[in-house]
Amino acid sequence: MIGICVLGSTGSIGRNTLDVVARHPDRYRVVSIAARSDVAGMAEQCLRFHPERAALADPVAARELEQQLRAAGSSTQVLAGAEALADLARESAARVVMAAISGAAGLPSTLAAAQAGKRLLIANKESVVMAGALLLDAVRRSGAELIPIDSEHNAIFQCLPPGWQVGRRSAGVRRLLLTASGGPFLDWPAAAMQTASPAQAVAHPRWNMGAKISVDSATLMNKGLELIEAAVLFGMPPADIEVLIHPESVVHSLVEFVDGSTLAQLGSPDMRTPIAQALAWPERIPAGVEFLDLLKAGRLQFQAPDLERFPALALARAAAEAGGLASVWLNAADEVAVEAFLSKQLNFGDIPAVIAAVMDQFSGGQSDDLAAVLAADAEARRRCAERIAAPRPLNGIVPGGLAP
């Protein structure tokens, strides 16, 4: 039996992971789960999967969870606080750790799993974007296995030749092609996008995801963060990574080789496929997904992204090229701006404008130290909050280049 720890178990990736695990009770055992503050979701999962330990980052929520579990007769131990999540990632009973906590909050526990030598299934792209060098160093020092879960990066992983080493460019690879659905506003006029509502932004046409990642998909910032992630994981310069709009979400990414070959991974838009692939690799197990019917899928379309209508992608590429702490600032500004949009403090069109204004203040620095990463994250969040609170309107700001 393979012990599984699911960090972010009540989110979309976490729930899909538990769904796949539940289909193979003779192979996997859920030993621990963790989330931020979802008491109801955690209680339901504890009573179904009977993990040895469960953790909530919010201490008040953790106390409520413990009361509910004791009343229901559950023996699951309840832990509280952010450090508890890292403890679960390190524990010996878990051979595999699914890192699916959204945002910068997932960095400490993801690093803990890497340092402990786990098979790390990484769905928390922010950890790679913010602290890629630190994460790769931890993986190499501990002998951990890192397998990407984002459908695009998992597709690339499946297309690469055997022997891939995380952070190193595979021999013979010329380019990586990341596909993007284009989100719910792909065909919207630019003027209409400016005042799109949160409900419209999270209504993704292909994928069922959380609110934050859905908004990022609508702005194409998600694809920008994935570009940065791909550069780190696969040892590729940003110039050798392209983004293609592919509305059908059937081709999840492609790898182009120097001999003219291009390999692609196809499948239905269901996150259980990359989750099952990563759990069982190098084997294959059923994931419960609908099999791809190419006749039903019909025509597959590809087009270049419109950077004038989706400037967030250009901002992310600029951050990838700048290197160092630039991607930390980008991610922090995006998290704050998206949260402000979801709480109706910003218009949709203001999100990339706010991020651009923050990035124009970036003055350099290296991400070779966790303290420097966390300090840069806090500084960028402070500046973004100040920019959002500024009295003058933000619409019309043209995203600029990064300061040297």
Secondary structure, DSSP 4 states (H G I P E B T S, - for coil): -EEEEEETTTSHHHHHHHHHHHT-TTTEEEEEEEESS-HHHHHHHHHHH--SEEEESSHHHHHHHHHHHHHTT---EEEESHHHHHHHHH-TT-SEEEE---SGGGHHHHHHHHHTT-EEEE--HHHHHHHHHHHHHHHHHHT-EEEE-SHHHHHHHHHSPTT--TTSPPTTEEEEEEEE---TTTTS-HHHHHT--HHHHT--SS----HHHHHHHHHTHHHHHHHHHHHHHTT--GGGEEEEE-TT--EEEEEEETTS-EEEEE--S-THHHHHHHHHTTS-----PPPP-HHHH-----B---TTT-HHHHHHHHHHHH-TTHHHHHHHHHHHHHHHHHTTSS-TTHHHHHHHHHHTT------SSHHHHHHHHHHHHHHHHHHHH-SS--TTPPP-PPP-
